[in-house]
Amino acid sequence: MTGAWTIPIMHAMFGHLPRARLATLPTPLERGPELPGGVRLWVKRDDLTGLGMGGNKARKLEFLCGAAVAEGARSLVTVGAAQSNHCRMTAAAGAVLGLEVHLVLSGDRPEQATGNQLLSTLFGAQLHYTGADESHWGELMIASESLTDELVAAGAAPYSIPIGGSTSTGAAGYAWALAELLDQCDAAGCAPTAVVHTSSSGGTHAGLVAGKALLRAQGRSVPEILAIGVAKGVNIGMPDIADLARDTADLLGGDRSTVERSDIALDPNWIGDDYAVPTKAGDAAIRWAARHGGWVLDRTYSGKGFAGLVGNAEAGRWPEGSDVVFIHTGGMPAVFAPGGAPAGL
């Protein structure tokens, strides 16, 4: 069954959730050039969500910040790598909503803020540097929890958001995004075989999977959801995407049993040495995307995800002539930070 009826279904599921309107939606769906193997590329421009220079986290923050405001929070606390897009967008959300924002970051305070750190500072956030390595997420979360406790004691009424906003509340934003995308595909005459995206903390992936299961239960034809894993945790099943997707389905009033283990497709082969460590394939993908579609990708996240998309197309994962959608999750500010440009430029 097709037709632009998917969003109305989601309105009924989402009606009980507090939501802060932060994103510019719907984001565009663009036709791109052919990929290797004759696959037709489409790009869902979630780098154009508007909030604080855009990116996928705006969708999650609409529901996370909606919950924060509903609970009477006066401040937000979140955590991430030094050039975290999620932290930058949380800072922007706080500026829009009039909430104080505290960001717990890896590494040491730089002499001069650049990229996402510069924007976070401009949006008025307070940046707390831990000295931790970017891949030591457990250490970062402990520091975030400690700061949250301090803010509670100080009467700042904080609302704590984990790395990437990856809770069932945050993931709900991508259940909505899948419905939005499928209605756009119908209008464009596109019948996607797969929707490909980058995954690190797992929230975007779980939301898409939950959306797939909920829409399938309503009789909607749904594509494969393929995640390109760029963090060691998600590549070994932390978090458990199926469990998070089931929790998200529960939150939306659906049947958690509609999420099947077979719905989880993750390709772990494009991370390289570690999270936030650039790869040759990622840099090549960044150049390809820039020169074929004018899309700006980053070395930590979207560049590696696009490398996985191209690699799977080259390997013949999808038949010639099939439609494949890549969700461009943003990351442009990181390009202007030290080490942000791909090698050879």
C-alpha positions as CSV (number, residue, x, y, z in Angstrom):
1,M,0.0,0.0,0.0
2,T,1.3,3.4,-0.9
3,G,0.1,7.0,-1.0
4,A,0.8,10.1,1.1
5,W,-1.1,8.8,4.2
6,T,1.8,7.9,6.4
7,I,2.2,11.1,8.3
8,P,-1.5,11.2,9.4
9,I,-0.9,7.8,11.0
10,M,2.1,9.1,12.9
11,H,0.1,12.1,14.1
12,A,-2.1,9.7,16.0
13,M,0.8,7.9,17.5
14,F,2.7,11.0,18.5
15,G,-0.2,13.1,19.9
16,H,0.5,12.4,23.5
17,L,4.3,13.3,23.4
18,P,5.4,16.8,24.4
19,R,7.2,18.4,21.5
20,A,9.3,21.6,21.2
21,R,9.1,22.8,17.6
22,L,12.8,23.2,16.7
23,A,13.4,21.7,13.2
24,T,12.5,23.0,9.8
25,L,10.5,20.1,8.4
26,P,10.1,18.3,6.1
27,T,13.7,18.3,4.9
28,P,14.2,17.9,1.2
29,L,14.6,14.6,-0.7
30,E,17.0,15.0,-3.6
31,R,17.7,12.8,-6.6
32,G,21.5,12.2,-6.9
33,P,23.7,10.6,-9.6
34,E,23.9,6.8,-10.1
35,L,26.1,4.9,-7.7
36,P,28.3,2.0,-8.8
37,G,26.3,-0.9,-10.1
38,G,23.6,1.4,-11.5
39,V,21.9,2.0,-8.2
40,R,19.8,5.2,-8.2
41,L,20.8,7.5,-5.3
42,W,18.5,9.7,-3.4
43,V,19.6,11.9,-0.5
44,K,17.4,12.9,2.4
45,R,18.8,16.3,3.5
46,D,18.6,16.1,7.3
47,D,21.6,18.4,7.3
48,L,19.0,21.1,6.5
49,T,16.9,20.8,9.7
50,G,17.7,24.4,10.4
51,L,18.4,24.4,14.1
52,G,22.0,25.7,14.8
53,M,23.2,24.8,11.3
54,G,21.2,21.6,11.0
55,G,21.7,17.9,11.4
56,N,19.8,14.8,12.5
57,K,19.8,15.7,16.2
58,A,17.2,18.4,15.7
59,R,14.5,15.7,15.3
60,K,15.5,14.0,18.5
61,L,15.8,17.3,20.4
62,E,12.2,18.2,19.5
63,F,11.0,15.4,21.8
64,L,13.8,15.5,24.3
65,C,13.4,19.2,24.9
66,G,9.6,18.8,24.8
67,A,10.0,16.4,27.7
68,A,12.4,18.7,29.5
69,V,10.1,21.7,29.3
70,A,7.1,19.5,30.4
71,E,9.1,18.4,33.5
72,G,9.9,22.0,34.4
73,A,13.6,21.9,33.6
74,R,15.5,25.1,33.5
75,S,18.8,23.7,32.1
76,L,20.0,21.0,29.8
77,V,23.1,18.8,30.3
78,T,24.5,16.6,27.5
79,V,27.8,15.0,26.5
80,G,29.8,14.2,23.4
81,A,33.1,14.3,21.6
82,A,35.0,17.6,21.3
83,Q,33.4,18.4,17.9
84,S,30.0,16.8,18.8
85,N,27.2,17.9,16.4
86,H,24.7,16.8,19.0
87,C,26.2,19.1,21.6
88,R,26.2,22.0,19.2
89,M,22.5,21.5,18.4
90,T,21.6,21.1,22.1
91,A,23.2,24.4,22.7
92,A,21.1,25.9,19.9
93,A,18.0,24.3,21.3
94,G,18.7,25.9,24.7
95,A,19.1,29.3,23.0
96,V,15.7,28.9,21.3
97,L,13.9,27.7,24.4
98,G,15.6,30.0,27.0
99,L,17.3,27.1,28.8
100,E,20.8,27.1,30.2
101,V,23.0,24.5,28.5
102,H,26.0,22.6,29.9
103,L,28.1,20.5,27.5
104,V,30.5,17.8,28.8
105,L,33.1,17.3,26.1
106,S,36.1,15.1,25.5
107,G,39.6,16.5,25.3
108,D,41.1,19.7,26.7
109,R,40.0,23.3,26.3
110,P,41.5,24.6,23.1
111,E,43.3,28.0,22.8
112,Q,40.7,29.0,20.3
113,A,37.3,27.5,19.7
114,T,36.5,26.2,16.2
115,G,33.8,24.3,14.4
116,N,31.1,23.0,16.6
117,Q,32.7,24.3,19.8
118,L,32.8,27.8,18.4
119,L,29.0,27.6,17.5
120,S,28.2,26.1,20.9
121,T,29.9,29.0,22.6
122,L,28.1,31.4,20.4
123,F,24.8,29.9,21.3
124,G,25.6,30.6,25.0
125,A,26.4,27.1,26.2
126,Q,28.9,26.4,29.0
127,L,31.6,23.9,27.8
128,H,33.1,21.5,30.4
129,Y,36.2,19.7,29.1
130,T,37.0,16.3,30.7
131,G,40.4,15.5,29.1
132,A,38.9,12.1,28.2
133,D,39.5,10.4,24.8
134,E,36.7,10.8,22.3
135,S,36.0,7.1,22.2
136,H,35.8,6.7,26.0
137,W,32.1,7.2,26.2
138,G,31.7,5.6,29.7
139,E,34.2,8.2,31.2
140,L,32.3,11.0,29.5
141,M,28.9,9.8,30.9
142,I,30.3,9.6,34.4
143,A,31.4,13.2,34.1
144,S,28.0,14.2,32.8
145,E,26.3,12.4,35.7
146,S,28.5,14.2,38.2
147,L,27.8,17.6,36.7
148,T,24.1,16.9,36.7
149,D,24.2,16.1,40.4
150,E,26.0,19.4,41.0
151,L,23.3,21.3,39.1
152,V,20.5,19.5,41.0
153,A,22.2,20.5,44.3
154,A,22.4,24.1,43.0
155,G,18.7,24.2,42.2
156,A,19.3,24.5,38.4
157,A,16.6,21.9,37.6
158,P,18.7,20.1,34.9
159,Y,17.4,17.7,32.3
160,S,20.2,15.2,31.3
161,I,20.5,13.9,27.8
162,P,22.8,11.0,27.0
163,I,25.3,10.8,24.2
164,G,23.5,11.4,20.9
165,G,20.1,11.9,22.5
166,S,19.7,8.1,22.1
167,T,16.7,7.3,24.3
168,S,13.3,6.1,23.2
169,T,12.1,9.7,23.5
170,G,14.9,10.9,21.2
171,A,14.6,7.9,18.8
172,A,10.9,8.8,18.3
173,G,12.1,11.6,16.1
174,Y,13.3,9.2,13.5
175,A,10.2,7.0,13.5
176,W,8.5,10.3,12.4
177,A,11.3,10.9,9.9
178,L,10.8,7.5,8.2
179,A,7.1,8.3,7.7
180,E,8.0,11.7,6.3
181,L,10.6,10.1,3.9
182,L,8.2,7.5,2.6
183,D,5.5,10.0,1.8
184,Q,8.2,12.0,-0.1
185,C,9.3,8.9,-2.0
186,D,5.7,8.3,-3.1
187,A,5.4,11.8,-4.4
188,A,8.7,11.5,-6.2
189,G,8.0,8.1,-7.8
190,C,10.7,6.5,-5.8
191,A,10.3,3.0,-4.3
192,P,13.4,2.6,-2.1
193,T,14.9,-0.8,-1.7
194,A,17.0,0.5,1.2
195,V,17.4,3.5,3.5
196,V,21.1,3.9,4.5
197,H,22.3,6.0,7.4
198,T,25.3,6.4,9.8
199,S,25.0,5.0,13.3
200,S,27.1,5.6,16.4
201,S,25.0,6.0,19.6
202,G,22.1,4.1,17.9
203,G,19.2,6.5,18.4
204,T,18.6,7.3,14.7
205,H,18.9,3.6,13.8
206,A,16.4,2.5,16.5
207,G,13.9,5.2,15.6
208,L,14.0,4.2,11.9
209,V,13.6,0.5,12.8
210,A,10.7,1.4,15.1
211,G,9.1,3.4,12.4
212,K,9.5,0.6,10.0
213,A,7.8,-1.9,12.3
214,L,4.9,0.4,13.2
215,L,4.2,1.3,9.6
216,R,4.5,-2.3,8.4
217,A,1.9,-3.2,11.0
218,Q,-0.4,-0.6,9.4
219,G,0.1,-2.3,5.9
220,R,2.7,0.1,4.6
221,S,5.4,-1.3,2.3
222,V,8.8,-0.6,4.0
223,P,12.4,-0.8,2.8
224,E,15.5,-2.3,4.4
225,I,17.0,0.0,7.0
226,L,20.8,-0.3,6.8
227,A,23.1,1.3,9.4
228,I,26.8,1.9,8.8
229,G,28.3,1.6,12.2
230,V,31.1,4.1,13.0
231,A,31.5,3.5,16.8
232,K,32.8,0.3,18.4
233,G,29.8,0.1,20.8
234,V,27.1,0.0,18.3
235,N,29.1,-2.4,16.2
236,I,29.1,-5.0,19.0
237,G,25.5,-4.4,20.0
238,M,25.7,-1.6,22.6
239,P,23.1,-0.3,22.7
240,D,20.9,-3.2,21.6
241,I,19.1,-1.5,18.7
242,A,16.2,-4.0,18.7
243,D,15.5,-3.3,22.4
244,L,15.7,0.5,21.9
245,A,13.4,0.2,18.9
246,R,10.9,-1.8,20.9
247,D,11.0,0.7,23.7
248,T,10.3,3.4,21.1
249,A,7.4,1.4,19.7
250,D,6.0,1.1,23.2
251,L,6.4,4.9,23.7
252,L,4.3,5.5,20.6
253,G,1.6,3.2,21.6
254,G,2.5,0.3,19.3
255,D,3.2,-3.3,19.9
256,R,6.9,-3.9,20.7
257,S,6.7,-7.4,19.3
258,T,6.3,-5.9,15.8
259,V,10.1,-5.1,15.9
260,E,11.9,-8.2,14.6
261,R,15.5,-9.1,15.0
262,S,15.7,-9.4,11.2
263,D,14.9,-5.7,11.0
264,I,18.4,-4.9,12.3
265,A,20.9,-4.6,9.6
266,L,24.3,-3.0,10.5
267,D,27.5,-2.9,8.5
268,P,30.5,-2.5,10.8
269,N,33.2,-2.5,8.2
270,W,33.7,1.3,7.7
271,I,34.8,2.5,11.1
272,G,38.5,2.2,10.6
273,D,40.7,2.3,13.7
274,D,38.1,3.9,15.9
275,Y,35.4,6.4,16.3
276,A,36.4,9.9,15.1
277,V,39.6,8.5,13.4
278,P,39.4,9.4,9.7
279,T,39.7,6.7,7.0
280,K,40.8,6.7,3.4
281,A,37.5,5.4,2.3
282,G,35.7,8.1,4.3
283,D,37.8,10.8,2.7
284,A,37.2,9.4,-0.7
285,A,33.5,9.4,-0.1
286,I,33.6,13.0,1.1
287,R,35.2,14.1,-2.1
288,W,32.8,12.0,-4.2
289,A,29.7,13.5,-2.5
290,A,31.1,17.0,-2.8
291,R,31.9,16.7,-6.5
292,H,28.8,14.8,-7.6
293,G,26.1,16.3,-5.5
294,G,27.5,19.4,-3.7
295,W,26.9,17.7,-0.3
296,V,29.3,18.4,2.6
297,L,30.1,15.4,4.8
298,D,32.3,15.2,7.8
299,R,35.2,12.7,8.6
300,T,33.8,11.3,11.8
301,Y,30.3,10.4,10.9
302,S,28.5,11.1,7.6
303,G,31.7,10.6,5.5
304,K,32.2,7.1,6.8
305,G,28.5,6.4,6.4
306,F,28.6,7.5,2.7
307,A,31.7,5.3,2.2
308,G,29.6,2.4,3.5
309,L,26.8,3.3,1.0
310,V,29.2,3.4,-1.9
311,G,31.0,0.2,-0.8
312,N,27.8,-1.8,-0.6
313,A,26.7,-0.5,-4.0
314,E,30.0,-1.6,-5.5
315,A,29.6,-5.0,-3.9
316,G,26.2,-5.5,-5.6
317,R,24.1,-5.4,-2.4
318,W,21.2,-3.8,-4.4
319,P,20.1,-4.7,-7.9
320,E,20.8,-2.4,-10.9
321,G,18.1,0.2,-11.2
322,S,17.0,0.1,-7.6
323,D,16.4,3.2,-5.5
324,V,18.5,3.7,-2.4
325,V,18.1,6.7,0.0
326,F,21.0,8.0,2.0
327,I,20.0,10.1,5.1
328,H,22.5,13.0,5.2
329,T,22.7,13.6,9.0
330,G,24.8,16.7,8.8
331,G,28.2,17.5,10.4
332,M,29.3,20.5,8.3
333,P,30.8,22.6,11.2
334,A,33.4,19.9,11.9
335,V,34.8,20.4,8.5
336,F,36.1,23.8,9.7
337,A,37.8,22.4,12.8
338,P,41.5,21.3,12.9
339,G,41.8,18.1,11.0
340,G,38.3,18.4,9.6
341,A,39.3,18.6,5.9
342,P,39.8,15.3,4.0
343,A,43.4,14.3,3.2
344,G,44.8,15.7,0.0
345,L,43.1,19.1,0.1
